[in-house]
Amino acid sequence: MNLQKLFEAQQVLDEHIMNEHPVQENESRLAKKILALQVELGECANEWRGFKFWSKDQEPRTAFEEICECPHCDGFCSNNDDHPRNYVLEEYVDCLHFILSIGLEEFTFTEFGETNTLPVRLELTKQFQSIKYRNISTQFLYLFNSIGYLTDSILENEMTMPSEAFGYYVETVRMFVGLGEMLGFTLDQIEAAYFEKNKVNHQRQEEGY
């Protein structure tokens, strides 16, 4: 998965969205992105269904047909049996959009009496190892937890040093990639699905979404 390529594509989309939806006075766009990530992560878990112990239907929604009834196919609809709709992957790449967008944000911190501004993704390297816990339910829980620590460090300034913010972001990305692997997605599948949804998101902005 080419992180630089993904960040560049997300930057273009973020600028498109910013042109259509400028930041309002006293608005924290970063806070909204983090909340959006958490909402999308919950939707991904909902489509996975593995935590629903009260239901006999715990099969992940990864191969379901849906006839496209919209005027423009959203990139995931299918009219044939060769291309089933993968709802879990759809929600997963929605999360990826917000993870990348958060990484493109900058946060301000004071160190040694000086105020500095740096991008959240600063220490995210091209090569990193995914983090995976013992099962998917636990993976979701710890990923939510990591996002919470990231929020504290870049929004509430509860960090003792800027490296904590960078560390929490890298940890979140590593755990998110690990989740994708546990859900059965390859990095190539994730990247391809991201660019498909990226096109849809641009189209939505052009259509006044």
Secondary structure, DSSP 8 states (H G I E B T S, - for coil): --HHHHHHHHHHHHHHHHHHS---TT--HHHHHHHHHHHHHHHHHHHH-TT-TT-S----S-SB-----SSS--SS--SSTTS-B-HHHHHHHHHHHHHHHHHHSEEEEEETTEEEEEETTTT--S-------SSHHHHHHHHHHHHHHHHHHHTS---SSHHHHHHHHHHHHHHHHHHHHHTT--HHHHHHHHHHHHHHHHHHHHTT-
